[in-house]
Amino acid sequence: MSSDMPTSLEICFSDLPDPRVQGRCDHKLMDMLIIAVCAALCGADSWVAVETVGKAKETWFREFLKLENGIPSHDT
């Protein structure tokens, strides 16, 4: 699967505004949303758990997300 091919989650969140300060973001908002949704589906119930799932499944996430700066930390 090409990393440029939109996923259904990308379509669902495409109109969501990014409230972050531009130029000060290390991770794409869409990448963080997709990781968070997938982690929640896996039972993650905290940001630490979201990060844990992200790191555990990083190879799988990299099949369709660029993750230029890796998995976001739970503080991100």
DSSP file (Angstrom, degrees, kcal/mol; ACC not computed):
  #  RESIDUE AA STRUCTURE BP1 BP2  ACC     N-H-->O    O-->H-N    N-H-->O    O-->H-N    TCO  KAPPA ALPHA  PHI   PSI    X-CA   Y-CA   Z-CA
    1    1 A M              0   0    0      0, 0.0     2,-0.1     0, 0.0     0, 0.0   0.000 360.0 360.0 360.0 131.6    0.0    0.0    0.0
    2    2 A S    >   -     0   0    0      1,-0.1     3,-1.3     4,-0.1    61,-0.0  -0.465 360.0-134.1 -71.9 141.0    1.4    3.4   -0.9
    3    3 A S  T 3  S+     0   0    0      1,-0.2    63,-0.2    -2,-0.1    -1,-0.1   0.635 106.9  58.2 -70.7 -11.6    1.9    5.9    1.9
    4    4 A D  T 3  S+     0   0    0      2,-0.1    -1,-0.2    61,-0.1    60,-0.0   0.524  80.6 103.3 -92.5  -7.1    0.2    8.5   -0.3
    5    5 A M  S <  S-     0   0    0     -3,-1.3     2,-0.1     1,-0.1     0, 0.0  -0.642  77.7-120.8 -78.7 124.4   -3.0    6.5   -0.7
    6    6 A P        -     0   0    0      0, 0.0     2,-0.2     0, 0.0    -2,-0.1  -0.365  23.1-147.5 -66.8 142.2   -5.7    8.0    1.6
    7    7 A T     >  -     0   0    0      1,-0.1     4,-1.8    57,-0.1     5,-0.2  -0.607  29.3-105.8 -99.3 167.2   -7.2    5.7    4.2
    8    8 A S  H  > S+     0   0    0      1,-0.2     4,-2.4    -2,-0.2     5,-0.1   0.856 122.5  55.4 -64.0 -32.7  -10.8    5.9    5.4
    9    9 A L  H  > S+     0   0    0      2,-0.2     4,-2.3     1,-0.2    -1,-0.2   0.892 104.9  53.5 -65.3 -37.6   -9.6    7.5    8.6
   10   10 A E  H  4 S+     0   0    0      1,-0.2     4,-0.5     2,-0.2    -2,-0.2   0.899 109.8  47.8 -61.9 -39.4   -7.8   10.1    6.6
   11   11 A I  H >< S+     0   0    0     -4,-1.8     3,-0.8     1,-0.2     4,-0.3   0.918 111.1  50.8 -66.9 -42.9  -11.1   10.9    4.8
   12   12 A C  H 3< S+     0   0    0     -4,-2.4     3,-0.3     1,-0.2    -2,-0.2   0.877 119.7  35.4 -61.9 -38.5  -13.0   11.0    8.1
   13   13 A F  T >< S+     0   0    0     -4,-2.3     3,-1.6     1,-0.2    -1,-0.2   0.321  85.2 106.7 -98.3   7.1  -10.6   13.4    9.7
   14   14 A S  T <  S+     0   0    0     -3,-0.8    -1,-0.2    -4,-0.5    -2,-0.1   0.784  82.1  46.2 -62.3 -28.7   -9.8   15.4    6.6
   15   15 A D  T 3  S+     0   0    0     -3,-0.3    -1,-0.3    -4,-0.3    -2,-0.1   0.453  82.9 116.3 -92.1  -1.0  -11.8   18.5    7.7
   16   16 A L    <   -     0   0    0     -3,-1.6     2,-0.1     1,-0.1    -3,-0.0  -0.551  66.1-130.1 -71.7 120.6  -10.4   18.5   11.3
   17   17 A P        -     0   0    0      0, 0.0    -2,-0.1     0, 0.0    -1,-0.1  -0.429  12.6-126.4 -71.8 146.6   -8.4   21.7   11.8
   18   18 A D        -     0   0    0      1,-0.1     4,-0.1    -2,-0.1    -2,-0.0  -0.837  21.5-170.7 -93.2 110.0   -4.9   21.5   13.2
   19   19 A P        +     0   0    0      0, 0.0    -1,-0.1     0, 0.0     3,-0.1   0.507  49.8 108.8 -81.2  -2.4   -4.8   23.7   16.3
   20   20 A R  S    S-     0   0    0      1,-0.1     2,-0.5     3,-0.0     5,-0.1  -0.299  83.3 -95.0 -76.7 158.5   -1.1   23.4   16.8
   21   21 A V    >   -     0   0    0      3,-0.1     3,-1.7     1,-0.1    -1,-0.1  -0.609  47.2-121.2 -71.8 118.5    1.5   26.2   16.1
   22   22 A Q  T 3  S+     0   0    0     -2,-0.5    -1,-0.1     1,-0.2     0, 0.0  -0.333  94.5  27.0 -64.2 141.6    2.7   25.5   12.5
   23   23 A G  T 3  S+     0   0    0      2,-0.1    -1,-0.2    -2,-0.0    -2,-0.0   0.320 108.1  76.2  89.4  -7.5    6.5   25.0   12.2
   24   24 A R  S <  S+     0   0    0     -3,-1.7     2,-0.5     0, 0.0    -2,-0.1   0.055  70.7 102.1-119.9  23.6    6.7   23.6   15.8
   25   25 A C        -     0   0    0      1,-0.1    -2,-0.1    -5,-0.1     4,-0.0  -0.933  43.8-174.9-115.6 126.2    5.3   20.2   15.1
   26   26 A D  S    S+     0   0    0     -2,-0.5     2,-0.4     1,-0.1    43,-0.2   0.640  72.8  49.3 -89.6 -15.6    7.4   17.1   14.8
   27   27 A H  S    S-     0   0    0     41,-0.1     2,-0.2    49,-0.1    -1,-0.1  -0.944  86.5-110.1-129.2 145.3    4.6   14.8   13.9
   28   28 A K     >  -     0   0    0     -2,-0.4     4,-2.0     1,-0.1     5,-0.2  -0.520  23.9-133.9 -70.2 136.9    1.8   14.9   11.4
   29   29 A L  H  > S+     0   0    0      1,-0.2     4,-2.5    -2,-0.2     5,-0.2   0.909 106.3  54.3 -57.6 -43.2   -1.6   15.4   13.0
   30   30 A M  H  > S+     0   0    0      1,-0.2     4,-2.6     2,-0.2    -1,-0.2   0.895 105.9  52.0 -61.6 -40.4   -3.1   12.6   10.8
   31   31 A D  H  > S+     0   0    0      1,-0.2     4,-2.4     2,-0.2    -1,-0.2   0.926 111.2  47.5 -60.0 -44.3   -0.4   10.1   11.9
   32   32 A M  H  X S+     0   0    0     -4,-2.0     4,-2.5     1,-0.2    -2,-0.2   0.897 112.2  49.5 -65.8 -39.5   -1.2   10.9   15.6
   33   33 A L  H  X S+     0   0    0     -4,-2.5     4,-2.7     2,-0.2     5,-0.2   0.920 111.5  48.3 -65.0 -43.5   -4.9   10.5   15.0
   34   34 A I  H  X S+     0   0    0     -4,-2.6     4,-2.5     2,-0.2     5,-0.2   0.920 113.2  47.4 -64.8 -43.3   -4.6    7.2   13.2
   35   35 A I  H  X S+     0   0    0     -4,-2.4     4,-2.7    -5,-0.2    -1,-0.2   0.924 113.0  49.6 -62.2 -43.8   -2.2    5.8   15.9
   36   36 A A  H  X S+     0   0    0     -4,-2.5     4,-2.5     2,-0.2    -2,-0.2   0.911 112.2  46.6 -63.5 -43.4   -4.6    7.0   18.6
   37   37 A V  H  X S+     0   0    0     -4,-2.7     4,-2.2     2,-0.2    -1,-0.2   0.937 114.6  46.8 -65.0 -45.9   -7.7    5.4   17.0
   38   38 A C  H  X S+     0   0    0     -4,-2.5     4,-1.1    -5,-0.2    -2,-0.2   0.910 113.0  49.7 -62.3 -41.5   -5.9    2.1   16.3
   39   39 A A  H  <>S+     0   0    0     -4,-2.7     5,-2.7    -5,-0.2     3,-0.4   0.908 109.1  51.8 -64.2 -41.9   -4.6    2.1   19.9
   40   40 A A  H ><5S+     0   0    0     -4,-2.5     3,-1.6     1,-0.2    -1,-0.2   0.899 106.9  53.3 -62.0 -39.7   -8.0    2.8   21.3
   41   41 A L  H 3<5S+     0   0    0     -4,-2.2    -1,-0.2     1,-0.3    -2,-0.2   0.774 106.8  53.7 -64.4 -24.8   -9.4   -0.1   19.3
   42   42 A C  T 3<5S-     0   0    0     -4,-1.1    -1,-0.3    -3,-0.4    -2,-0.2   0.407 131.2 -94.5 -88.9   1.3   -6.7   -2.3   20.9
   43   43 A G  T < 5 +     0   0    0     -3,-1.6    -3,-0.2     1,-0.3     2,-0.1   0.475  68.5 156.8 102.7   3.0   -7.8   -1.2   24.4
   44   44 A A      < +     0   0    0     -5,-2.7    -1,-0.3    -6,-0.1     3,-0.1  -0.431  12.5 175.4 -63.7 132.3   -5.5    1.7   25.1
   45   45 A D        +     0   0    0     -2,-0.1     2,-0.3     1,-0.0    -1,-0.1   0.158  59.8  39.1-126.8  17.2   -7.1    3.9   27.7
   46   46 A S  S  > S-     0   0    0      1,-0.1     4,-2.0     0, 0.0     5,-0.1  -0.964  84.6-107.4-154.8 165.9   -4.3    6.5   28.3
   47   47 A W  H  > S+     0   0    0     -2,-0.3     4,-2.3     2,-0.2     5,-0.2   0.838 120.6  55.9 -68.7 -31.5   -1.8    8.4   26.3
   48   48 A V  H  > S+     0   0    0      2,-0.2     4,-2.3     1,-0.2    -1,-0.2   0.919 108.4  47.9 -63.4 -41.9    1.0    6.2   27.7
   49   49 A A  H  > S+     0   0    0      2,-0.2     4,-2.6     1,-0.2    -2,-0.2   0.871 108.7  54.1 -66.3 -36.7   -0.9    3.2   26.4
   50   50 A V  H  X S+     0   0    0     -4,-2.0     4,-2.6     2,-0.2    -2,-0.2   0.933 110.4  46.6 -61.9 -45.2   -1.3    4.8   23.0
   51   51 A E  H  X S+     0   0    0     -4,-2.3     4,-2.7     2,-0.2     5,-0.2   0.905 111.0  52.8 -62.5 -41.3    2.5    5.3   22.8
   52   52 A T  H  X S+     0   0    0     -4,-2.3     4,-2.4     2,-0.2    -2,-0.2   0.923 111.6  44.9 -61.1 -45.7    3.0    1.7   24.0
   53   53 A V  H  X S+     0   0    0     -4,-2.6     4,-2.2     2,-0.2    -1,-0.2   0.924 112.3  53.3 -63.7 -43.9    0.8    0.4   21.2
   54   54 A G  H  < S+     0   0    0     -4,-2.6     7,-0.2     1,-0.2    -2,-0.2   0.920 112.6  42.9 -57.6 -45.8    2.4    2.7   18.7
   55   55 A K  H >< S+     0   0    0     -4,-2.7     3,-1.0     1,-0.2     4,-0.3   0.886 113.2  52.2 -68.9 -38.4    5.9    1.5   19.5
   56   56 A A  H 3< S+     0   0    0     -4,-2.4    -1,-0.2     1,-0.2    -2,-0.2   0.840 121.3  32.8 -66.0 -32.4    4.8   -2.1   19.7
   57   57 A K  T 3X S+     0   0    0     -4,-2.2     4,-2.6    -5,-0.2    -1,-0.2   0.055  80.7 121.5-111.7  23.3    3.2   -1.9   16.2
   58   58 A E  H <> S+     0   0    0     -3,-1.0     4,-2.4     1,-0.2     5,-0.2   0.885  73.3  53.9 -57.5 -42.7    5.6    0.7   14.7
   59   59 A T  H  4 S+     0   0    0     -4,-0.3     4,-0.4     1,-0.2    -1,-0.2   0.915 111.5  45.8 -58.5 -43.2    6.7   -1.7   11.8
   60   60 A W  H >4 S+     0   0    0     -3,-0.2     3,-1.5     1,-0.2     4,-0.4   0.927 111.5  51.2 -66.4 -45.5    3.0   -2.1   10.9
   61   61 A F  H >X S+     0   0    0     -4,-2.6     4,-2.1     1,-0.3     3,-1.7   0.869 102.4  61.6 -60.2 -36.0    2.2    1.6   11.1
   62   62 A R  T 3< S+     0   0    0     -4,-2.4    -1,-0.3     1,-0.3    -2,-0.2   0.639  87.0  74.4 -67.8 -12.8    5.2    2.3    8.8
   63   63 A E  T <4 S+     0   0    0     -3,-1.5    -1,-0.3    -4,-0.4    -2,-0.2   0.767 120.7   9.1 -68.0 -23.9    3.5    0.3    6.1
   64   64 A F  T <4 S+     0   0    0     -3,-1.7     2,-0.4    -4,-0.4    -2,-0.2   0.442 122.2  65.4-136.9  -3.7    1.1    3.2    5.6
   65   65 A L     <  -     0   0    0     -4,-2.1    -1,-0.1    -5,-0.1   -61,-0.1  -0.951  65.6-144.1-119.4 144.1    2.4    6.2    7.7
   66   66 A K        -     0   0    0     -2,-0.4     4,-0.2   -63,-0.2    -1,-0.1   0.901  20.7-173.1 -73.4 -40.6    5.7    8.0    7.0
   67   67 A L    >   +     0   0    0      1,-0.1     3,-2.2     2,-0.1     4,-0.1   0.907   5.6 179.2  47.2  52.5    6.4    8.6   10.7
   68   68 A E  T 3  S+     0   0    0      1,-0.3    -1,-0.1     2,-0.0     3,-0.1   0.766  80.8  34.2 -57.1 -28.1    9.4   10.8    9.8
   69   69 A N  T 3  S-     0   0    0      1,-0.4    -1,-0.3   -43,-0.2    -2,-0.1   0.024 116.1-115.1-116.0  26.0   10.1   11.4   13.5
   70   70 A G    <   -     0   0    0     -3,-2.2    -1,-0.4    -4,-0.2    -3,-0.0  -0.265  63.1 -19.3  78.6-164.8    9.1    8.0   14.8
   71   71 A I  S    S-     0   0    0     -3,-0.1   -20,-0.0     1,-0.1   -39,-0.0  -0.637  75.6-113.3 -78.9 131.4    6.2    7.3   17.1
   72   72 A P        -     0   0    0      0, 0.0   -17,-0.1     0, 0.0   -18,-0.1  -0.339  32.2-115.1 -63.3 146.1    5.0   10.4   19.0
   73   73 A S    >   -     0   0    0      1,-0.1     3,-1.1   -21,-0.0   -25,-0.0  -0.304  28.1-104.0 -75.4 166.8    5.6   10.3   22.8
   74   74 A H  T 3  S+     0   0    0      1,-0.3    -1,-0.1     2,-0.2   -26,-0.1   0.759 122.0  58.6 -64.3 -23.3    2.7   10.2   25.2
   75   75 A D  T 3         0   0    0      1,-0.2    -1,-0.3   -28,-0.1   -27,-0.0   0.727 360.0 360.0 -76.3 -22.0    3.4   13.9   26.0
   76   76 A T    <         0   0    0     -3,-1.1    -1,-0.2   -29,-0.1    -2,-0.2   0.501 360.0 360.0 -70.7 360.0    2.9   14.8   22.3
